[in-house]
């Protein structure tokens, strides 16, 4: 398995996150300013940070990746400890309410399998950090589904949130492995990709699986029509947000759509993920992880990748070394 694609997944997530962070929560008209700046090679940052700072989406994915590497697989207690520490040590940048509430419970000693927010809370916090599960368990779909669900239950116990985590982890695994003609250098068969992915997602939440299976029809349509279809798929859509809300169904489907629409062009996928407006640090992070797993780090804009950092730490080199650890353990 290509080491560069492991790097591409983690760096692609961080880069998408950093690009979306500057305009998170904004309508499409404002997000267009970031996209224009991206085309000019000088993307905007968000005060008090300059461009390159990524958020909780990537921070928590990184902590999950570290836990997998250090424990040689998923250890729910270790993962819960690391997640809670990000909040108690005040290292988190941006935060979802459900994840923050769960972190408080974990810090107070509530077991990991009881700490998550119960239904109907179905935010995208469990999906946004799930990409490393796809890197570690790409060769074992049954374990991929189990671990994606369990890491997600630490903060979200709604089946839709669990299914969203399976969708992102599964999409990373398919992109990484090259299954269903999804490997870099070959044309992507969106129908085959979604058929496989829908089976995994549907084993957790049938309705979510059906929505994934229907995605190829949206990929062939105009983005505005696709947005309307995807928003209607998520009955949890919150119209107080412009574009895509932080709820799991719509945000995961839009992230998959952005990747499937432009599977061989990282920047074009970012334009779709961010241009819609709303929770765009998360949609761009999830899209970036999948696209990076398919295309590899070499396909990412190196000038922007070199600016990635987390409050002066965990820069692109450290993220690359973490990806190399995952590859050394599971890339064979």
For each residue, the residues with C-beta under 8 A, 3 or more apart:
1: 5 6 138 176 177 327 330 331 332
2: 5 6 296 331
3: 6 7 323 324 327 331
4: 7 8 296 297 298
5: 1 2 8 9 175 176 184 292 293 294 295 296 297
6: 1 2 3 9 10 135 176 293 323 324 326 327 331
7: 3 4 10 11 292 296 297 319 320 323 324 327
8: 4 5 11 12 291 292 293 294 295 296 297 298 299 300
9: 5 6 12 13 131 132 134 135 172 176 289 290 292 293 323
10: 6 7 13 14 61 62 65 131 132 289 292 319 320 322 323
11: 7 8 14 15 292 297 300 305 308 316 319 320 323
12: 8 9 15 16 266 288 289 290 291 292 293 295 297 300
13: 9 10 16 17 57 58 61 131 285 286 288 289 292
14: 10 11 17 18 54 58 285 288 308 316 319
15: 11 12 18 19 54 288 292 300 301 304 305 308
16: 12 13 19 20 270 273 281 284 285 286 287 288 289
17: 13 14 20 21 54 55 57 58 281 282 284 285 288
18: 14 15 21 22 43 51 52 53 54 304 307 308
19: 15 16 22 34 38 43 270 274 284 304
20: 16 17 23 24 34 273 274 280 281 282 283 284 285
21: 17 18 24 45 46 49 53 54 55 94 281
22: 18 19 34 43 44 45 46 51
23: 20 26 30 31 33 34 44 274 277 280
24: 20 21 46 55 94 279 280 281
25: 241 242 278 279
26: 23 30 31 242 277 278 280
27: 30 31 242 243 277
28: 31 32 242 243 275 276 277
29: 32 277
30: 23 26 27 33 34 277
31: 23 26 27 28 34 35 243 274 275 276 277 280
32: 28 29 35 36 275
33: 23 30 36 37 44
34: 19 20 22 23 30 31 37 38 43 44 274
35: 31 32 38 39 270 271 274 275
36: 32 33 39 40
37: 33 34 40 42 43 44
38: 19 34 35 41 43 267 270 271
39: 35 36 267
40: 36 37
41: 38 301 303 304
42: 37 51
43: 18 19 22 34 37 38 51 304
44: 22 23 33 34 37 51
45: 21 22 49 50 51 52 53
46: 21 22 24 49 53
47:
48:
49: 21 45 46 52 53 93
50: 45 53 307
51: 18 22 42 43 44 45 304 307
52: 18 45 49 304 307 308 309
53: 18 21 45 46 49 50 93 309 310 311
54: 14 15 17 18 21 57 58 59 93 285 308 309 310
55: 17 21 24 58 59 93 94 281 285
56: 59 60 86 92 93 94 95 96 99 128
57: 13 17 54 60 61 94 128 129 281 282 285 286
58: 13 14 17 54 55 61 62 285 310
59: 54 55 56 62 63 86 91 92 93 310
60: 56 57 63 64 83 86 99 125 128 129
61: 10 13 57 58 64 65 128 129 130 131 132 285 289
62: 10 58 59 65 66 310 314 319 322
63: 59 60 66 67 79 82 83 86 129
64: 60 61 67 68 79 82 83 129 130 132 133 151
65: 10 61 62 68 69 132 135 322 323 326
66: 62 63 69 70 82 322
67: 63 64 70 71 74 75 78 79 82
68: 64 65 71 72 73 74 132 133 136 326
69: 65 66 72 322 325 326 329
70: 66 67 78
71: 67 68 74 75 78
72: 68 69 329
73: 68 136
74: 67 68 71 79 133 136 147 150 151
75: 67 71 78 79
76: 79 80 112 113 150 151 154
77: 80 81 112
78: 67 70 71 75 81 82
79: 63 64 67 74 75 76 82 83 112 151 154
80: 76 77 83 84 106 112 115 154
81: 77 78 84 85 106
82: 63 64 66 67 78 79 85 86
83: 60 63 64 79 80 86 87 99 102 103 106 154 155
84: 80 81 87 88 103 106 107
85: 81 82 88 89 91
86: 56 59 60 63 82 83 89 91 92 103
87: 83 84 90 92 95 100 103 104 107
88: 84 85 103 107
89: 85 86
90: 87
91: 59 85 86 311
92: 56 59 86 87 95 100
93: 49 53 54 55 56 59 310 311
94: 21 24 55 56 57 281
95: 56 87 92 99 100
96: 56 99 100 123 124 125 246
97: 100 101 123
98: 101 102 116 117 121 123 125 155 156
99: 56 60 83 95 96 102 103 123 125 155 156
100: 87 92 95 96 97 103 104
101: 97 98 104 105 117
102: 83 98 99 105 106 115 116 117 154 155 156
103: 83 84 86 87 88 99 100 106 107 155
104: 87 100 101 107 108
105: 101 102 108 110 114 115
106: 80 81 83 84 102 103 109 110 112 115 154
107: 84 87 88 103 104
108: 104 105
109: 106
110: 105 106 114 115
111: 114 115
112: 76 77 79 80 106 115 153 154
113: 76 116 150 153 154
114: 105 110 111
115: 80 102 105 106 110 111 112 154 155
116: 98 102 113 152 153 154 155 156 157
117: 98 101 102 121 123 155 156 157 158
118: 121 157 158
119: 122 157 158 159
120: 158 236
121: 98 117 118 156 158 161
122: 119 156 158 160 161 164 236 247 248 249
123: 96 97 98 99 117 156 161 246 247 248
124: 96 127 128 161 164 246 247 248 251 252 279 282 286
125: 60 96 98 99 128 129 155 156 161
126: 129 130 151 152 153 154 155 156 161 162 164 165 248
127: 124 130 152 161 164 165 167 168 248 251 252 286
128: 56 57 60 61 124 125 168 282 285 286
129: 57 60 61 63 64 125 126 132 151
130: 61 64 126 127 133 134 148 151 152 164 165 166 168 169 172
131: 9 10 13 61 134 135 168 169 172 286 289 290 293
132: 9 10 61 64 65 68 129 135 136 326
133: 64 68 74 130 136 137 144 147 148 151 165 169 172
134: 9 130 131 137 138 144 168 169 170 171 172 173 176 293
135: 6 9 65 131 132 138 172 173 176 293 323 326 327 330
136: 68 73 74 132 133 147 326 329 330
137: 133 134 140 141 143 144 147 169 173 330
138: 1 134 135 144 172 173 176 177 330
139: 177 330
140: 137 143 144
141: 137 144 145 170 173 200
142: 145 146
143: 137 140 146 147
144: 133 134 137 138 140 141 147 148 166 169 170 173 200
145: 141 142 148 149 166 170 200 203 204
146: 142 143 149 150
147: 74 133 136 137 143 144 150 151 169
148: 130 133 144 145 151 152 162 165 166 168 169 170
149: 145 146 152 153 162 165 166 204
150: 74 76 113 146 147 153 154
151: 64 74 76 79 126 129 130 133 147 148 154 165
152: 116 126 127 130 148 149 155 156 161 162 164 165
153: 112 113 116 126 149 150 156 157 162
154: 76 79 80 83 102 106 112 113 115 116 126 150 151
155: 83 98 99 102 103 115 116 117 125 126 152
156: 98 99 102 116 117 121 122 123 125 126 152 153 161 162 248
157: 116 117 118 119 153 161 162
158: 117 118 119 120 121 122 161 162 248
159: 119 162 163 204 205 208
160: 122 163 164 205 207 208 236 248 249
161: 121 122 123 124 125 126 127 152 156 157 158 164 165 248
162: 126 148 149 152 153 156 157 158 159 165 166 204 205
163: 159 160 166 167 201 202 204 205 208 209 248
164: 122 124 126 127 130 152 160 161 167 168 208 248 249 251 252
165: 126 127 130 133 148 149 151 152 161 162 168 169
166: 130 144 145 148 149 162 163 169 170 200 201 203 204
167: 127 163 164 170 171 197 200 201 208 212 252 256
168: 127 128 130 131 134 148 164 165 171 172 252 255 286 289 290
169: 130 131 133 134 137 144 147 148 165 166 172 173
170: 134 141 144 145 148 166 167 173 174 196 197 200 201
171: 134 167 168 174 175 193 197 256 259 290
172: 9 130 131 133 134 135 138 168 169 175 176 289 290 293
173: 134 135 137 138 141 144 169 170 176 177 179
174: 170 171 177 179 180 182 193 196 197
175: 5 171 172 178 182 183 259 290 291 293 294
176: 1 5 6 9 134 135 138 172 173 293 294
177: 1 138 139 173 174 182 183
178: 175 181 182 183 184 186
179: 173 174 182 183 193 196
180: 174 189 192 193 195 196
181: 178 186 187 188 189 192 193
182: 174 175 177 178 179 186 188 189 192 193 263 294
183: 175 177 178 179 186 294
184: 5 178 264 294 295 296 299
185:
186: 178 181 182 183
187: 181
188: 181 182 193 260 263 264 294
189: 180 181 182 192 193
190: 193 194 215 216 219 260
191: 194 195 216
192: 180 181 182 189 195 196
193: 171 174 179 180 181 182 188 189 190 196 197 260
194: 190 191 197 198 212 213 215 216 256 260
195: 180 191 192 198 199 213
196: 170 174 179 180 192 193 199 200
197: 167 170 171 174 193 194 200 201 212 256
198: 194 195 201 202 209 210 212 213
199: 195 196 202 203 209
200: 141 144 145 166 167 170 196 197 203 204 209
201: 163 166 167 170 197 198 204 205 208 209 212
202: 163 198 199 205 206 208 209 210 212 213
203: 145 166 199 200 209
204: 145 149 159 162 163 166 200 201 208 209
205: 159 160 162 163 201 202 208 209
206: 202 209 210
207: 160 210 211
208: 159 160 163 164 167 201 202 204 205 211 212 249
209: 163 198 199 200 201 202 203 204 205 206 212 213
210: 198 202 206 207 213 214
211: 207 208 214 215 233 234 249 253
212: 167 194 197 198 201 202 208 209 215 253 256
213: 194 195 198 202 209 210
214: 210 211 217 218 233
215: 190 194 211 212 218 219 253 256 257 260
216: 190 191 194 219 220 260
217: 214 220 221 229
218: 214 215 221 225 226 229 230 257
219: 190 215 216 226 257 260 261
220: 216 217
221: 217 218 225 226 229
222: 225 226
223: 226 227 261 272 275 276
224: 227 228
225: 218 221 222 228 229
226: 218 219 221 222 223 229 230 257
227: 223 224 230 231 243 244 254 276
228: 224 225 231 232
229: 217 218 221 225 226 232 233
230: 218 226 227 233 234 244 250 253 254 257
231: 227 228 234 237 244 250
232: 228 229 237
233: 211 214 229 230 249 250 253
234: 211 230 231 237 245 247 248 249 250 253
235: 249
236: 120 122 160 245 247 248 249 250
237: 231 232 234 245 247 249 250
238: 241 245 246 247
239: 245
240: 245
241: 25 238 244 245 246 278 279
242: 25 26 27 28 277 278
243: 27 28 31 227 276 277 278 279 280
244: 227 230 231 241 250 251 254 276 277 278 279 280 283
245: 234 236 237 238 239 240 241 250 251 278 279
246: 96 123 124 238 241 251 278 279 282
247: 122 123 124 234 236 237 238 250 251
248: 122 123 124 126 127 156 158 160 161 163 164 234 236 251 252
249: 122 160 164 208 211 233 234 235 236 237 252 253
250: 230 231 233 234 236 237 244 245 247 253 254
251: 124 127 164 244 245 246 247 248 254 255 278 279 282 283 286
252: 124 127 164 167 168 248 249 255 256 286
253: 211 212 215 230 233 234 249 250 256 257
254: 227 230 244 250 251 257 258 273 276 283
255: 168 251 252 258 259 273 282 283 286 287 290
256: 167 171 194 197 212 215 252 253 259 260 287 290
257: 215 218 219 226 230 253 254 260 261 272
258: 254 255 261 262 269 270 272 273 283 287
259: 171 175 255 256 262 263 269 287 290 291 294
260: 188 190 193 194 215 216 219 256 257 263
261: 219 223 257 258 268 269 272
262: 258 259 265 268 269 271 272 291
263: 182 188 259 260 269 291 294
264: 184 188 294 295
265: 262 268 269
266: 12 269 270 288 291 292 295 299 300 301
267: 38 39 270 271 301
268: 261 262 265 271 272
269: 258 259 261 262 263 265 266 272 273 287 288 291
270: 16 19 35 38 258 266 267 273 274 284 287 288
271: 35 38 262 267 268 274 275
272: 223 257 258 261 262 268 269 275 276 287
273: 16 20 254 255 258 269 270 276 280 283 284 286 287 288
274: 19 20 23 31 34 35 270 271 280 283 284
275: 28 31 32 35 223 271 272
276: 28 31 223 227 243 244 254 272 273 280 283
277: 23 26 27 28 29 30 31 242 243 244 280
278: 25 26 241 242 243 244 245 246 251 283
279: 24 25 124 241 243 244 245 246 251 282 283
280: 20 23 24 26 31 243 244 273 274 276 277 283 284
281: 16 17 20 21 24 55 57 94 284 285
282: 17 20 57 124 128 246 251 255 279 285 286
283: 20 244 251 254 255 258 273 274 276 278 279 280 286 287
284: 16 17 19 20 270 273 274 280 281 287 288
285: 13 14 16 17 20 54 55 57 58 61 128 281 282 288 289
286: 13 16 57 124 127 128 131 168 251 252 255 273 282 283 289 290
287: 16 255 256 258 259 269 270 272 273 283 284 290 291
288: 12 13 14 15 16 17 266 269 270 273 284 285 291 292
289: 9 10 12 13 16 61 131 168 172 285 286 292 293
290: 9 12 131 168 171 172 175 255 256 259 286 287 293 294
291: 8 12 175 259 262 263 266 269 287 288 294 295
292: 5 7 8 9 10 11 12 13 15 266 288 289 295 296 297 299 300
293: 5 6 8 9 12 131 134 135 172 175 176 289 290
294: 5 8 175 176 182 183 184 188 259 263 264 290 291
295: 5 8 12 184 264 266 291 292 298 299 300
296: 2 4 5 7 8 184 292 299
297: 4 5 7 8 11 12 292 300 305 320
298: 4 8 295
299: 8 184 266 292 295 296
300: 8 11 12 15 266 292 295 297 304 305
301: 15 41 266 267 304 305
302: 305 306
303: 41 306 307
304: 15 18 19 41 43 51 52 300 301 307 308
305: 11 15 297 300 301 302 308 316
306: 302 303 316
307: 18 50 51 52 303 304 316
308: 11 14 15 18 52 54 304 305 315 316 319
309: 52 53 54 312 313 314 315 316
310: 53 54 58 59 62 93 313 314 315
311: 53 91 93
312: 309
313: 309 310 318
314: 62 309 310 318 319
315: 308 309 310 318 319
316: 11 14 305 306 307 308 309 319 320
317: 320 321
318: 313 314 315 321 322
319: 7 10 11 14 62 308 314 315 316 322 323
320: 7 10 11 297 316 317 323 324
321: 317 318 324 325
322: 10 62 65 66 69 318 319 325 326
323: 3 6 7 9 10 11 65 135 319 320 326 327
324: 3 6 7 320 321 327 328
325: 69 321 322 328 329
326: 6 65 68 69 132 135 136 322 323 329 330 331
327: 1 3 6 7 135 323 324 330 331
328: 324 325 331
329: 69 72 136 325 326
330: 1 135 136 137 138 139 326 327
331: 1 2 3 6 326 327 328
332: 1
